[in-house]
Amino acid sequence: MSSKAIATHTIFLIAAITLFLLFTIISLWHWLDSIAVDTTQANCAAKLLNYCERWKLSGKDPGDWNEIQPDGCEKFDIHRPSSIDDCKMI
């Protein structure tokens, strides 16, 4: 085989492996994103704690309470804090 043929096959193999890895990473990312978090009192308490920690560290309301899993924490009487003072109870 000539060196041009070896280089062509090598480039093709590198491109094929790169595409396969990219497809695998994207598929895994979407699969992990689609996993639902169970709504339990412990998960909702962790959601509130993380929200308050981010609020305290940044100094402003993160504003993404409804975008963070789990949903439906109201049934455990855990609501989005309306002020930083609501986080002081933690």
N, C-alpha and C positions, 0 to 999 in steps of 0.2 A: 504494500500500500504506500501511496505517496504521502508526504507530510501534509498536503492540502486535504486529503481525505480524512486523515486522523484529526486535524483541526476542525473540520466540518462536523464530524461525528461528536467530537468533544463539546462543541458549541451547542449542538442539538441536545445532547444529554444534559448539559447544564441548564438549558432553557426548559426542558421537560421537567426536570427535578424542581426547578424554581416554581414553575406553574403548579405542580402537584403540591408543593409545600404551601404556596399561597392559597390554593383552594382549600387545603386542610385547615389552615389557620382561620380563614374566613368562616368555614363551616363550623368549626369548634366555637368561635366567637358568637355566632348566631345561636348555636345550641345552648351555650351557657346563658345567654341573654334571655332565652325563652323559658328557663326554669322558674317556676312560680315559687314564691316564698310563702310558707304557711303563716296564716295570721294567728299568732298565739300572743299571750300577754307578755311573755319574755321577749319575743321579736319586736313587739310594739314598744316595750320599754327601752330596748336597745336602739330602736329608731329615734325615739325621743332624746335619749342620751347623746347619740351621735349628732343629731340636729342642734342640740344646745351647745355641744362642744364646738361645732363648726361656727355657730353664731358668736360664741365667746372669743374664739381665736381670730375671726375675721373682723369682729366689731360691728357687723351688720347682719340682718336677717338673710339667711341663704335663699329663702323663697322657693325651695323645691320640695316641700313636704309631700305634695301629691304625686311627685314623680318617683319617690323612693318607695321600694317595697318594704313591708307588706301594706296592702290597702285594707281599710275597714277596721282601723284601730279604735274607732269611736265606740265599738261595742264593749271595749274594755275601759272606757272612759279616759282614753288617752288621745288628746287633741293637739293640734299644732299650737305651739306657744304663741301668744299674741304680743308678748314683750319679753325682753331678757329677764325681767323679774320673775316670770313664770318658770324660768329655768333654775332659779336659785333653790327651789325645793329639792333638786336632785343632789 
